[in-house]
Amino acid sequence: MTGILTHTSDHRAPGCCDLSGGIASDGSHESPVGIRVEPSIDGPDVWFAHCLEDQRESVELRLPETDAGRANIVRFEIVKQLLYCHLGNWVLTRFPMRVASLPSRSSLVPDEESSHDRLFAYILTRKLDAIYLDSVKPESLLWRYLQSSPLIQKSFRFYSQQGPRPHSLIRLNGSFNNYLKRFSPKTRKNRLREINILRKLGDVKLIRVTEASEIDAFLKAAYGISQKTWQFKRFGWSIAARDPRLVKNELLRLARDGSLRSYLLTCGGVTCSFILGQQSGSRFHPVAAGVDPAWRDYSVGTVLLMFVLEDLFKENSPEFYDLGTCAKSRQYLATDSYSEANVWLFRRRPYPALTSSIYRACNLTSSVGGIALERFGLKGTLTQLVRWVDLLTSKTPRERYSETPKWGRGG
């Protein structure tokens, strides 16, 4: 197997890729792997967070001028949000928190201890319960500062649930076919089998969304799927938790900038999964994604990812697909990585101390319980049970397919 699909026609509608073909092959050279990559300063997670219907206080701090004579302005937000304490997929309790959110990749704080002291001393003057920092590089001064600074140790409780983790990337040079050669024959066979099983249910299509005129239909489908997922129902995650008006405005902005690149996967005319994506700088960022629970048994999330990767290799290719700190089960897809960690700093006050203790205990219990379930071969069974409960509120793919008009089934 040297590929997954070919496009059988070049005369398709704009933004719609027909995936009805067979196996493709070409003679492109294989892409290099293992090259060290620095974190991106692009921040799609920033605008996506702005679309939440919560209360935000924007803060701007001017630090002293550097040796180069440039003043550093640090911007961050203090947000009212819920801290979810959960055991596996079950939410035990939620605590309202005032959190200062510092996206470290976009921070302009000079890499000096005195600048960090000034920043955190200023934050301590604000009314908040905790500070959250994402994407802290373990080799950075900031990482060492957070664990050794007298100011931090006196005022906060440091907590990083998993410590440094690999931030995975897929390098998109070369060809999709040569990228697939990195996988074992068994893995390539499984990916093709998943696609063929899905095609037996109906015509499979990948719809690319890049234009302003395509946004309304995309959002209708994406919100419809996201509202059914357990991630949204239990934790309020993904796109369904966002204000649709604000999300639409941001996607319109991305479309004007030429950065919008999102996808829908349909089977028999029914949308079964989506990726809201942004292509900026050297990277494609999957800002949000979702799979209809009724289609999960057909691996539509993996099928969509494979089709999207082929499309990214083929047309207007960025340098990387940004997988982020993905689950171990997806790390086999990566060609490059660097380490980063997410960090909580909880104030040394009664309420933050109580919430952080319960939060840490739940995370530890979930981790130990997950290891035990996996050791005794029960983790998969429990996961399937949770998904079965979710499916009780959704129709099966065949039921949805039978209710779709014949003209919407792709023939």
N, C-alpha and C positions, 0 to 999 in steps of 0.2 A: 504494500500500500504506500503510495507516494503522495497522496493528497486526499481531500475529503469531497470536493465538489468542483464542478465547473459551471460557469454561467452559459446557458445554451443560446442566449440571444443578447446582442448589444443594443437592441431597440426596445428597452424597457422604459417604464415611466421613471421620471426623475425621483431619486431617493428610494427606488424599489429594486432589490436584487433578486432575481429569480433563482432559486436554489434547487431546481428540479433535475440538474444534470448529474453526471457520474463522477468518475475519478479524474483528477487533473494531474499533470506532470510537466515540468519544464527543466531547463538546464542551468538555472541560476546557482550562484555559488552560496555555500552555506555561510550563515552569519557567524561572526566571532562571539565567543562567550567568555564570561569570567572577568571582564574588564571592570575596574572599580568605577563607580558612578557616584557623584555627589548629589545630595537631595535637591529637589526642585524648589524654587521659591514661588512657583505658581500656587495659588491658593483657592481652588474651587470649593474646598470645604468651608471657606470663609463666607462666600456669598450664600451657600446653601444653608448655613446656620442662621443667616440673617432672615431667612424665610419662615422661621418659627414664630408662632404667635405667642411670644413671651415678652417679658419686660427687660429691656436692655439699656444699659447706661454706658455710653461711649466715653472713654477716658483718653486724654492725650497728655503725655509727659515729655518735656524737653530736657534732655540730658546735656551736660557741659560739652563744649566743642572739643573735638578730637585734635590730635597734633596736626592734622591736615586742615584745621580751621573749619570743619563742617559740623554743624549742630546736629545732634541725633534726636529725632522725634519718635517716641515709642507710642503706638496706639494699641489699646486693648479694650475689652468690654467686660463689664460686670453684669452677669445674667442671673435672673431668677429661674431656676430649673429644679427638676426632681432627680434625686440620687436614688437609683433603683438597686435594692438589695434582693438578689434572687438566688435560688437554689436550682441550678440547671436552667430549665425553661420556665420555672414557676417563680413569680414575683412574690417575695415574702412581705416586703413593705417598701414604702417610698418616703423619702425625706425631702422637704423643700429646702433648697440651699441657695445662698447668694455666692456665686462663683466668679472669680476673675479668670477669664479665659485668655491665655497667652499663646498664640500660634507661633512657636519658636522659629519656624522656617521663614516667617515674614518679619521677624523682629529685627530692629536696627540697633539693638543694644551692643555697644562695643564689647569685645571679648576681654573685659577687664573686671577684676573683682570689685573695684570701687564703683563701677557703673552698675553692676548687679546689686551691690549694697544700696545704692541710691534708688534703684527701681523698686526693690522689695520693701525698703523702708517707706517709700511713698505709698505702695499698695497697702501697707499695714495701717495707714491713716484712713483708709476707706472702710465702709461697713460691709464686711463679707465674712463668709464661713470657710472658704477654701480657695485655692488657686489651682487651675488645671493647665498643664503645659503638654503640648503634643509634639511628637517628633524630635525629642532631644537626643542628640548624637552622643553616645557614651564616651567618645574620645574628646569631647568638647570641655572647655573650662566650665560651662554652665552645669554639665552633669556632675562634675567634681564639686562645684560650688554648692549645689543643692544638697549634697550629702555631708559637707564638711564645714560650711559657713556657720560661725557662731550665731549670726542673726537668724538664719533658717532654723537651726537646732533649738534656739530659745523660743521662737514664735510659732513654729509649725511642726507637724508630724509628717515626715516624708513617707510616701507610699507609691510604689510602682508595682502593679499587680503581677506582671510577668517579666519585669526588667527589660533589658535590651532584646529586641526581636529583629529578625531579618525583614527589611522592607524590600519586597520583591519587584522586579521589573522584567518585562519581556522585550528584548531588543528586536526591532522590526526591520532591520536591514536584511538583504538577501531575499529569499523567497519563502512563502508559507510552506511549500513542500519540503524544503530543506530544514525548516524549523521542526516539522513533524518527525524528521529522521532522528531527532534527539530522543524521541520516546521509544520505549521497547515495542516489539511487534505486538505483544499482547495489548498494550495501551492503545496503539493505533487501531487495532481490531475492535476494541471496545468502543472507541469513539465513532467508528463507522457503523457499528451495530446499533448504537443509540440513534443515529441519524436515520438509518433504514427503518427501525421500528416506528419512529415518529412519522415517517413518510407513508407508512401503511394506514395511518389514521386520516390522512388528507394531504393536500398540496402544501408544502412547507416553503415559507418565504421569509426573507430578511428585509425589513423596511428601514432604510437609513433616513434619518431626520436631520436636515441641515438648514432648512429654510423657515422663515417666519410663518409662511402659510401652512406649514405642516405641524406647528406647535400645538394647536388646539386638539387635534385628533390624537397626537402623542400623549398629551397630558390626560385626556379622558381615559385612554387605555391604561396608562401607568398608574393613575390614581385608583382605577377600578381594581387592578391587581393588588396594589399595595395595601388597600383597605382590608383585604382578605387574609393577609399574612399574619402569622403568629408574632412576628417581630413587631408589627404595628399594634396588634391587639393587646399584647402583653407589656411592651416597652415604649410604644409610641415612636418607634424608629421608622426610617425611610421617608419616602416622599409624601405619603398620606398625612404625616404630621405637620407638613408645611402649608402655609397659606397659599392656595392656588393662584391668587392674584399676584403675589410677590414672586412665586416661582415663574409664572408666565412672563413677568416683566424682565426677570433675569435671563430667561431663555431668549427673549426678543433681543436683549442686549448682546448675548453671545452670537446670535444669528447675524446681527449687524456687524460684529467684529470678525465674523468668519470662524468662530471658535466652537460653534454648536455642532456636535456630532453624536447623535443618540440613535438607538436602535429598538425596533420591535421585532419579535419572532411570532409569526402566525402559523397555525396549522388548520387547514380547512377553512380559512377565513376568520378564525378565532384567535385573538391575541393570547399567548400563553406565557410570555416573559418579556422583560424590557431592560434596557440599560440607558440611563440618562448620562450622557457623556459630554466631556469638554476637551477639546484638543487645543492646547496652548503651549507655547514654547516648544520644547522637545518631547512633550508627553501627551498621551491620551489618558485622561482621568475618568474612570467610571465613578461619577459622583454618587449615584444611587442606582440600585438594581432591585428587581423583584421577580418572583416566579409565582404564578397562579397555583395555589395548593392542589387544585384538582388535576394539574398537569405534572406535579413533581415526580411521580413515579416514571415519567417518560424522559427524565434527565433534560428537560428543556432549558435549564440554566446552563448546563455544560454544552449543549448543542448551540445555544445562542453565542456563547463565548467562542467556540470554534469558528462559527460563521463570521463573527465580528473580527476575530484575528485575521482570517483570510482577507476580509475586506480592507483592513488596515495595512496589511502587507501589500495589497494590490494597488491602492489608490490614495494619493495624498498622504503618504505615510509619515507619521512622526517618528522620532527615534526610538521611543519606548511606549509600551503599554504599562501603566502604573498599577500593579496588583496591590500595593500597599502592604500592610502587615497581615497578609492573608492566612487562612487556616493551613495547617500542615498538609492537608489533603490537596491543596492547590499549589504548593511550593514546587512541585515537579515541573510546573509550567515555566518557571522563571529561568532566565539566562544570566541575570545579574542581580546583585543585592547589596545593600549596606545596612548597618545596624542603627536602630533608633528605639526610643522608649517613651512611653506616656507616663506622666508623673502627676500625682495629687499631692498638694501641700495643705493639710487640714490645720486650721487655727487651733492653738492650745487653749481652748475655751470649752466649757461643759457641753454645749450642744454639738459643735463639730466633733468633739472627742467621742461622744456617744454614737453619733452617726457613723463616724469612721471606723469605730470598733465593730459595730454590727456589719458594716459593709465589708470589712476585711474578713470577718469570721464567715460570712456567707460565701465570699470568693474562695476562701481556703476550703470550706466544706464542699463546694461545687467541684473544685479541682481534685481533691482527694477522692470524692465520690465518683467522679468521672474516671479516674484511674482504676478504681476498684471495679466499676462496672465493665470497663474495657478488659480488665484482667480476667474476669469471669465470663466474658462473652455476652454481657447483657446490655451493653451500651446501645448497640444497634437496635435491639428489640424495644428498648425504652424510647428511642428516637422515633421508631416507626409507630409506636403507640401514640406519641404526641402528634405526629402528622395525621394519624387516623382520626383523632379527635377534631383536628382542624378541617379535615375533609368532610365531616358531618354537615358542615354549613355550606359546602360547595357541591355542584353537580360534577359528574364525571366527564372526561373529555368526549366520550361517545354520546352522552346525553346532550352535551352542548353542540356537538357536531350534527346530531340528528335534528336539532331545532334550527340549525342555520339554513337559510334558503339555498337552493341548489346553485343559484348564480353566485353565491358567496363562498362556495366550496372549492373554487379553483378548478372547476370542470368535473 
